[in-house]
Amino acid sequence: MEFLSTIEFDIRYILALHIIFVVSWFAGLFYIIRLFIYHAEARGKEEPARSILEKQYKLMEWRLWYIITWPAAVLTLVFGTWMIVYTPGYLSMPWMHVKLSMVGGLYLYQLYCHKVFRKFQNDEQTWGSVKLRIWNEVATLFLFSIVFVVVLKNSVSWIFGLGSLIMLAIVMMVAIKLYGKARGKNEAIEEESKDELAS
């Protein structure tokens, strides 16, 4: 019994580490896209501001990506796999299959973010800030999906959760569009003000 209680304690400890690295991973994913957005917007600045900002964003992106985000993603996988090895019964539960599929999708998202990261580092990125804002919300959808599945654990709740996620995605898309329009109007007003001052 002593041996079993030790294993149970170890699993809880592993679970705690798994959750910590999941949180760190998502923090990295959310912040890296914000940096990409600022980096993309910096390309519209005049020199020397453009070069200074781009150099700074490249450094910040590199540090975030390789010091926080990738290590957190790898350690999430390590501790998650460790838990499944110690408690293989989880694999017989349908909700776990759904969760693992979503986590697999999140790793694909990470790999695509890595591709975007490399393009920014090599000055080859063509995405604008609006497209990046939309891409940023994909991680939000993954977060909501995975948490709903883990907490609710039944098919009826999944259907309700999926419907909620679709609604959330629509709301986010509309919000991004409205933000883009409002920002475009503000920039146009600023340009007109500059022209008036110049004349």
C-alpha positions as CSV (number, residue, x, y, z in Angstrom):
1,M,0.0,0.0,0.0
2,E,2.9,2.3,0.8
3,F,4.3,1.7,-2.7
4,L,1.0,2.5,-4.3
5,S,0.5,5.7,-2.4
6,T,4.0,6.8,-3.4
7,I,3.1,6.2,-7.1
8,E,-0.1,8.2,-6.6
9,F,1.9,11.1,-5.1
10,D,4.3,10.9,-8.0
11,I,1.5,11.1,-10.6
12,R,0.0,14.1,-8.9
13,Y,3.5,15.7,-8.9
14,I,3.8,14.9,-12.6
15,L,0.3,16.3,-13.3
16,A,1.3,19.6,-11.6
17,L,4.4,19.9,-13.8
18,H,2.3,19.0,-16.8
19,I,-0.2,21.8,-16.1
20,I,2.6,24.3,-15.4
21,F,4.2,23.7,-18.7
22,V,0.9,23.7,-20.6
23,V,0.3,27.2,-19.1
24,S,3.8,28.3,-20.1
25,W,3.3,26.9,-23.6
26,F,0.1,28.7,-24.2
27,A,1.6,31.9,-22.8
28,G,4.4,31.6,-25.3
29,L,2.0,30.9,-28.2
30,F,-0.2,33.9,-27.4
31,Y,2.7,36.3,-26.9
32,I,4.7,35.2,-30.0
33,I,1.8,36.1,-32.3
34,R,1.5,39.5,-30.6
35,L,5.2,40.0,-31.3
36,F,4.6,39.0,-34.9
37,I,1.8,41.6,-35.2
38,Y,4.0,44.3,-33.8
39,H,6.9,43.2,-36.1
40,A,4.6,43.3,-39.1
41,E,3.3,46.8,-38.2
42,A,6.9,48.0,-37.7
43,R,7.5,47.3,-41.4
44,G,5.3,50.3,-42.1
45,K,7.4,52.7,-40.1
46,E,9.9,55.1,-41.6
47,E,13.7,54.7,-41.1
48,P,15.5,54.6,-38.7
49,A,12.6,53.5,-36.6
50,R,11.8,50.5,-38.8
51,S,15.3,49.0,-38.6
52,I,15.6,49.6,-34.8
53,L,12.1,48.0,-34.1
54,E,12.7,45.0,-36.5
55,K,16.0,44.2,-34.8
56,Q,14.4,44.4,-31.4
57,Y,11.4,42.3,-32.3
58,K,13.6,39.6,-33.9
59,L,15.6,39.4,-30.7
60,M,12.5,39.2,-28.5
61,E,10.9,36.6,-30.8
62,W,14.0,34.4,-30.7
63,R,14.3,34.5,-26.9
64,L,10.6,33.8,-26.4
65,W,10.5,31.0,-29.0
66,Y,13.6,29.1,-28.0
67,I,13.9,29.8,-24.3
68,I,10.2,29.6,-23.3
69,T,7.8,28.3,-26.0
70,W,9.6,25.3,-27.5
71,P,10.9,24.0,-24.1
72,A,7.4,24.3,-22.6
73,A,5.9,22.4,-25.6
74,V,8.5,19.6,-25.3
75,L,8.1,19.3,-21.5
76,T,4.3,19.3,-21.8
77,L,4.7,16.3,-24.1
78,V,7.2,14.6,-21.8
79,F,5.0,14.9,-18.6
80,G,1.8,14.2,-20.5
81,T,3.3,11.0,-21.9
82,W,4.6,10.1,-18.5
83,M,1.1,10.4,-17.0
84,I,-0.4,8.1,-19.7
85,V,2.4,5.5,-19.1
86,Y,1.6,5.4,-15.4
87,T,-2.2,5.5,-15.9
88,P,-2.9,3.7,-19.3
89,G,-6.6,3.4,-18.3
90,Y,-7.0,6.9,-19.7
91,L,-6.5,5.6,-23.2
92,S,-9.7,3.6,-22.9
93,M,-11.8,6.8,-22.4
94,P,-13.2,8.4,-25.5
95,W,-12.7,11.9,-24.3
96,M,-9.0,11.3,-24.0
97,H,-8.8,10.4,-27.7
98,V,-10.6,13.7,-28.5
99,K,-8.2,15.6,-26.2
100,L,-5.1,13.9,-27.8
101,S,-6.4,14.7,-31.3
102,M,-6.8,18.4,-30.3
103,V,-3.3,18.4,-28.7
104,G,-1.9,17.0,-31.9
105,G,-3.6,19.8,-33.8
106,L,-2.0,22.3,-31.3
107,Y,1.5,20.9,-32.1
108,L,0.8,21.3,-35.8
109,Y,-0.2,24.9,-35.0
110,Q,3.1,25.3,-33.1
111,L,5.0,24.0,-36.2
112,Y,3.3,26.4,-38.5
113,C,4.1,29.2,-36.0
114,H,7.7,28.1,-36.2
115,K,7.5,28.5,-40.0
116,V,6.1,32.1,-39.6
117,F,8.9,32.7,-37.0
118,R,11.6,31.7,-39.4
119,K,10.2,33.9,-42.1
120,F,10.2,36.9,-39.8
121,Q,13.8,36.2,-38.7
122,N,14.8,36.1,-42.4
123,D,12.7,39.1,-43.5
124,E,10.6,37.0,-45.8
125,Q,7.2,37.3,-44.0
126,T,4.3,38.7,-46.1
127,W,1.4,38.3,-43.6
128,G,-0.1,41.6,-42.5
129,S,-1.2,42.4,-38.9
130,V,-4.9,41.6,-39.6
131,K,-4.2,38.1,-40.8
132,L,-1.9,37.6,-37.8
133,R,-4.6,38.7,-35.5
134,I,-6.9,36.0,-36.9
135,W,-4.1,33.4,-36.6
136,N,-3.6,34.5,-33.0
137,E,-7.2,33.4,-32.1
138,V,-6.6,29.8,-33.3
139,A,-4.6,29.1,-30.1
140,T,-7.6,30.5,-28.1
141,L,-9.9,28.1,-29.8
142,F,-7.5,25.2,-29.1
143,L,-7.4,26.3,-25.4
144,F,-11.2,26.4,-25.1
145,S,-11.6,23.1,-26.9
146,I,-9.1,21.2,-24.8
147,V,-10.4,22.6,-21.5
148,F,-14.0,21.8,-22.4
149,V,-13.2,18.2,-23.3
150,V,-11.1,17.6,-20.2
151,V,-13.6,19.1,-17.8
152,L,-16.9,17.9,-19.3
153,K,-15.8,14.4,-20.6
154,N,-19.1,13.4,-22.3
155,S,-20.4,13.5,-25.9
156,V,-23.4,15.7,-25.2
157,S,-21.2,18.3,-23.5
158,W,-18.8,18.1,-26.5
159,I,-21.6,18.9,-28.9
160,F,-22.6,21.9,-26.7
161,G,-19.0,22.9,-26.4
162,L,-18.4,22.6,-30.2
163,G,-21.4,24.8,-30.8
164,S,-20.1,27.3,-28.3
165,L,-16.7,27.3,-29.9
166,I,-18.2,28.0,-33.4
167,M,-20.1,30.9,-31.9
168,L,-16.9,32.1,-30.2
169,A,-15.0,31.9,-33.5
170,I,-17.7,33.9,-35.3
171,V,-17.7,36.6,-32.6
172,M,-13.8,36.8,-32.7
173,M,-13.9,37.1,-36.5
174,V,-16.5,39.9,-36.4
175,A,-14.5,41.7,-33.6
176,I,-11.3,41.5,-35.7
177,K,-13.0,42.9,-38.7
178,L,-14.5,45.8,-36.8
179,Y,-11.2,46.5,-35.2
180,G,-9.5,46.5,-38.6
181,K,-12.1,48.9,-40.0
182,A,-11.9,51.2,-36.9
183,R,-8.1,51.2,-37.1
184,G,-8.2,52.0,-40.8
185,K,-10.4,55.0,-40.2
186,N,-8.1,56.3,-37.4
187,E,-5.1,55.9,-39.7
188,A,-6.8,57.8,-42.5
189,I,-7.8,60.6,-40.0
190,E,-4.1,60.8,-38.8
191,E,-2.9,61.0,-42.4
192,E,-5.3,63.8,-43.2
193,S,-4.2,65.7,-40.0
194,K,-0.5,65.3,-41.1
195,D,-1.3,66.6,-44.6
196,E,-3.2,69.6,-43.1
197,L,-0.3,70.5,-40.8
198,A,2.2,70.1,-43.7
199,S,0.2,72.5,-45.8
